[in-house]
């Protein structure tokens, strides 16, 4: 977002807490639940102009999934991010390094992810 708007990245602070835990009309999430890019983009598109900054609503994970929304979503101030409303958020699959480089030059950041399915075995090592 900062690259596309040509502003300092520190000015584009968005509360991760608000993005993940404080989605209007949805049940409270916990750290055990997964989250996908489509949900994040939808939250940015619908609530970008009202998302608080990270300093107003810092990240407080709900490890056990038992904290109510009033606790998770209560910030220290009510300053929405001035730049989040100006961002354009969409997704597309980029399948080559060359296409990723071109996209970054034209539009700014690229989000990458690696989905681990439940079918994959868990490999643990003790050192």
Secondary structure, 3 states (H helix, E strand, C coil): CHHHHCCCHHHHCCCHHHHHHCCCCCCCCCCCCCCCHHHHHHHHHHHHHHCECCCCCCCCCCCCCCCCHHHHCCCCCCCECCCHHHCCCCCCCCCCHHHHHHHHHHHCCCCCCCCCCCCCCCCCCCC
